[in-house]
Amino acid sequence: MKDLTPDPATLDPIETAPRAELEKLQLQRLKQTLERVYEAVPTYRRKFDAAGVTPDDLRALGDLARFPFTTKEDLRAAYPFGMFAVPRERIRRVHASSGTTGKPTVVGYTAGDIEIWADLVARCLRAAGVRRGDIVHNAYGYGLFTGGLGAHYGIEKLGATVIPMSGGQTARQVQLIEDFRPKAIMVTPSYMLNILEEYVRQGLDPRACPLEVGIFGAEPWTPAMRAEIEAAFDMHAVDIYGLSEVMGPGVAQEAVDTKDGLHIWEDHFLPEIVDPETGEPRPDGTEGELVFTTLTKEGMPVIRYRTRDLTTLMPGTARTHRRMAKVTGRSDDMIILRGVNVFPTQIEERVLATPGLAPYFQIELIREGPRDVMRVHVEGLPDADGAACGPVLERSIKEMVGVSCAVLVAAPGGVERSQGKARRVVDKRGA
């Protein structure tokens, strides 16, 4: 793999600013944000009043812990535009979640928000080793999902060339990668495995493809999947993080030269870690639920938004901004099976470590009488003995998570493929 370390001269000065300077800026912007939402957003005025706090109570960054959380339920209750902090006429774009579990969560952006968003995605791309004039294949989905357009504007802001491919049409993805010769790809890691499968199907060598770096996000993925992708394509694989309610992709980025966690752009987002059950703050270096407060959002600022993502905050390395570890899972995606907590990323790690299995899986939860049962659907490689692989994986999962499961090994192509975010868990226990 090529050395893609960025030239320090290309970094924004704030990326390497001393912590004291960064925290002074954070406090100034946080005060302004609290004042604005208290005046402009009825939901926040009610929540602050109920908690007995006002913006004047913030004198230091640590005082933020006195303020109430924002949850997805708050956003749904204010559907569609009740969380906007500016008149609706100032909103230049609206994005929304899929709404598969209720009303969608709606996010509004002013022209200034879109400009900052593009700047931050461009900052992420530089950290990943992309340069002005490079070609970037954008396979994130376009539309209400923030991934496609968020990445698109950032690529253009950097001065790179964007291929707005979106998701799906996997054979065409491979054709355009081979014909247009992009240096980088932005896509979900699970869909990158689909592209790998298509390379093999067409008899092409993925290690000879032009890609030098993949910027992967929108779903948790493991170090084992990083190793799988890097070995298959002879390219760097780095993590990008974001979520619609906070901005979209571009909230944090892993540096290609260190690959040791994602630097959160703390001049725009203030992170916290809290206990997922109690909401009490946890110190840096302790795993918990990630909480974000936006510092520069105009259209829809959020205060202490509970992301449900589980991670750890750590000191900066390649930048002075703090890092977050790779997300291990989501507190609301956690499977509780016979009293044991199981995360899909744990299953993924075991699947990738089992010889003879392809890197595709899906977890099915069913009820047999009074007992919850987990089935793991996987598929064998073309020349492997699938019947022999199943018991190996069953033992491996039992050793890791402490509960038994049934492994069902299908023929190649027998596990559902994603066209964007992977559907890792199918819960049929309520059926």
DAMO-V463696 format. One record per backbone hydrogen bond with DSSP energy under -1.0 kcal/mol. CO is the residue of the C=O (numbers start at 1). NH is the residue of the N-H. Records with the same first field share a line. If there is no record, write none. Layout:
CO: NH ; NH
This chain:
7: 10
8: 11
12: 15
13: 16
15: 320
18: 22
19: 23
20: 24
21: 25
22: 26
23: 27
24: 28
25: 29
26: 30
27: 31
28: 32
29: 33
30: 34
31: 35
32: 36
33: 37
34: 38
35: 39
36: 40
37: 41
41: 45
42: 46
43: 47
44: 48
45: 49
46: 50
47: 51
48: 53
54: 57
55: 58
60: 63
61: 64
62: 65
63: 66
64: 67
70: 306
71: 75
72: 76
73: 77
74: 78
76: 79
78: 82
81: 84
87: 90
88: 91
93: 109
95: 107
99: 102
105: 97
107: 95
109: 92 ; 93
110: 114
111: 115
112: 116
113: 117
114: 118
115: 119
116: 120
117: 121
118: 122
119: 123
120: 124
121: 125
122: 126
123: 127
124: 128
125: 130
126: 129
127: 256
131: 134
134: 161
135: 183 ; 184
136: 163
137: 186
138: 166
141: 148
144: 96
146: 150
147: 151
148: 152
149: 153
150: 154
151: 155
152: 156
153: 157
154: 158
155: 160
159: 133
161: 136
163: 138 ; 165
169: 173
170: 174
171: 175
172: 176
173: 177
174: 178
175: 179
176: 180
177: 181
183: 212 ; 213
184: 137
185: 215
186: 139
188: 192
189: 193
191: 195
192: 196
193: 197
194: 198
195: 199
196: 200
197: 201
198: 202
199: 204
200: 203
205: 208
206: 209
212: 236
213: 185
214: 238
215: 187
216: 240
222: 226
223: 227
224: 228
225: 229
226: 230
227: 231
228: 232
229: 233
230: 234
236: 214
238: 216
239: 254
241: 250 ; 251 ; 252
243: 246 ; 247
251: 265
252: 241
253: 263
255: 258 ; 259
262: 324
263: 253
264: 266
265: 268 ; 269
268: 295
270: 293
272: 291
273: 282
274: 289
275: 279
280: 275
283: 286
288: 311
289: 274
290: 307
291: 272
292: 305
293: 270
299: 85
302: 294
304: 70
305: 292
308: 331
309: 290
310: 328
311: 288
312: 325
313: 285
314: 323
322: 264
323: 314
324: 262
329: 310
330: 333 ; 334
335: 342
337: 340
340: 337
342: 335
343: 346 ; 347
344: 348
345: 349
346: 350
347: 351
348: 352
349: 353
351: 354
354: 357
356: 381
358: 360
362: 377
363: 426
364: 375
365: 428
366: 373
368: 371
371: 368
373: 366
374: 406
375: 364
376: 408
377: 362
378: 410
379: 358
381: 384
384: 386
385: 389
386: 390
389: 393
390: 394
391: 395
392: 396
393: 397
394: 398
395: 399
396: 400
397: 401
398: 402
406: 376
408: 378
410: 380
411: 414
422: 424
424: 363
426: 365
428: 431
